[in-house]
Amino acid sequence: MLPSTLTGQVTEAFYNSLAHANPISIGLNCALGAEELRQYVQEMSRVANCYVSAHPMRVCPIRWAESGYDDTPENMAGQIKEWAQSGFPQHHRRLLRHSPAFIKAIAETVKDIPPRKIPSNPVECRLSGLEPFNIGDESLFVNVGERANVTGSPSSKRLVLEGK
C-alpha cells in the first residue's frame, strides 16, 4: 500500500494535483519525524520533476501519542544523510523546536553529497483523485465517462429517451 496524506491522497496523486502549476519546489512538511517522513520523501523524489524539500519534525507534536518521538541532531542528520545519498530532496528547512545544533549537524552531514538530479518524466496526462491516474503512450484503451442507470432511475430513463 502506498503512503497517503492525512486526507487519503497518495504522494504521486498529490504531486499530479500540483504539477500543472510548474512548481519550482514541492515540500513535505513537519507532521512527521525523519523516520516516518522518509517514505513520502522517497516517493515525491521519484515522481517530481522539480526540487523537493523536506521538513521533518524533531518532537512529536502530540504529547499523548503512543509513537511519540524526540529526535537528536545526530540521529536526524544520519537519516537525512541516507536520504541525500539515495538521491532524495535538495532542501532541508529549519523548523520550530529545531536548535542550531540540528541545522549544523544536517549541514555538515550533507555538505559533500551532490544534490538530487531532477528526473525527466515523460509528458503524460497526469490525473489525480486519491490515487494517480496517468495516461501515456504505453496506456491501453482508456474509457472516460459516466454510467447512466436507466433501469434504476425513472428520471434518468426519461432523459435518455428524450435525447437529453
C-alpha positions in Angstrom: 0.0 0.0 0.0 1.3 3.4 -0.9 1.8 6.1 1.8 -1.0 8.6 1.8 -1.6 12.1 3.2 -3.9 12.8 6.1 -6.7 13.2 3.5 -6.0 9.8 2.0 -4.3 11.0 -1.2 -1.1 9.1 -2.1 2.0 11.1 -2.8 2.0 10.7 -6.6 -1.6 11.9 -6.8 -0.7 14.8 -4.6 2.1 15.7 -7.0 -0.2 15.3 -10.0 -2.7 17.7 -8.4 0.1 20.4 -8.2 2.3 19.7 -11.3 0.2 21.8 -13.7 1.5 24.9 -11.9 5.1 24.0 -12.8 6.3 24.5 -9.2 10.0 25.3 -8.6 9.8 23.1 -5.5 7.4 20.9 -3.5 7.9 20.4 0.2 6.7 17.8 2.6 6.0 19.3 6.0 6.6 18.7 9.6 3.8 16.4 10.6 6.2 13.5 11.0 9.7 12.8 12.2 12.5 11.9 9.8 12.0 8.2 10.0 8.2 8.4 9.4 8.6 11.1 6.6 11.1 9.0 4.6 8.6 7.0 2.6 6.8 10.2 1.4 10.1 11.9 0.6 11.3 8.8 -1.4 8.1 8.7 -3.5 8.0 12.5 -4.1 11.6 12.4 -5.2 10.7 9.7 -7.7 7.8 11.5 -9.3 8.5 15.2 -9.0 10.3 16.9 -11.9 11.0 19.9 -9.6 13.0 20.4 -6.4 11.8 18.6 -3.3 12.2 19.9 0.2 11.7 18.1 3.4 10.8 19.4 6.8 11.0 16.6 9.4 9.7 17.3 12.9 12.1 17.0 15.8 9.5 16.4 18.5 6.2 14.6 18.2 3.6 17.5 18.5 1.0 15.2 20.1 2.4 14.5 23.6 -0.1 11.7 24.2 0.7 9.8 21.0 1.9 6.3 21.7 4.5 6.5 18.9 5.9 9.8 20.1 9.5 10.8 19.2 12.1 13.3 20.4 14.9 13.2 17.9 18.6 14.2 18.4 20.7 16.2 15.9 22.9 13.2 15.3 20.1 10.8 14.6 18.2 13.2 12.3 21.4 14.2 10.4 22.1 10.5 9.9 18.7 9.8 8.5 18.9 12.9 6.2 22.3 11.8 5.1 20.8 8.5 3.9 18.1 10.4 2.1 20.7 12.6 0.3 22.8 9.5 -0.6 19.6 7.9 -2.0 19.0 10.9 -4.3 16.2 12.4 -2.3 15.5 16.1 -1.6 17.8 19.1 -2.1 16.5 21.3 0.6 16.0 20.8 4.4 14.5 23.6 6.3 14.7 24.6 9.9 11.5 24.1 11.8 10.2 25.1 15.2 11.8 23.2 18.0 15.0 22.7 15.9 18.0 24.1 17.6 21.1 25.4 15.8 22.7 22.0 16.7 20.2 20.3 14.3 21.0 22.7 11.5 24.7 22.4 12.0 24.6 18.5 12.1 22.5 18.3 9.0 24.6 20.8 7.0 27.8 19.1 8.0 26.4 15.6 7.1 25.2 16.5 3.6 27.7 19.2 2.5 29.7 16.8 0.2 26.7 14.9 -1.2 25.6 16.1 -4.7 22.0 17.3 -5.0 19.3 15.1 -6.3 19.0 15.1 -10.1 15.6 16.2 -11.2 14.0 13.4 -13.2 12.8 14.0 -16.7 9.4 12.2 -16.5 7.6 11.6 -19.8 4.8 14.0 -20.8 1.6 12.3 -19.9 -1.9 13.2 -18.9 -1.5 13.0 -15.1 -4.7 13.0 -13.2 -5.4 12.7 -9.5 -8.0 11.7 -7.1 -6.9 9.7 -4.0 -4.6 7.8 -6.4 -2.8 8.9 -9.5 -4.1 8.1 -13.0 -1.5 8.7 -15.7 -2.3 8.2 -19.4 0.7 7.9 -21.7 1.9 6.2 -24.8 2.0 2.8 -23.1 -1.6 3.1 -21.8 -4.2 0.8 -23.3 -7.6 2.0 -24.2 -9.0 4.4 -21.6 -12.7 4.8 -21.5 -13.8 8.0 -19.7 -17.4 8.6 -19.0 -20.3 8.3 -16.6 -22.7 5.5 -16.4 -26.4 6.4 -16.8 -28.6 4.0 -14.7 -31.8 3.9 -16.8 -33.0 0.7 -15.1 -32.9 2.1 -11.5 -33.9 5.7 -12.1 -37.1 6.7 -13.9 -35.9 10.3 -14.4 -32.6 9.1 -16.0 -34.6 6.8 -18.3 -36.9 9.7 -19.4 -33.9 12.0 -20.1 -32.1 9.3 -22.2 -35.3 8.6 -24.2 -35.8 12.4 -24.7 -32.2 12.6 -26.0 -31.2 14.9 -23.2 
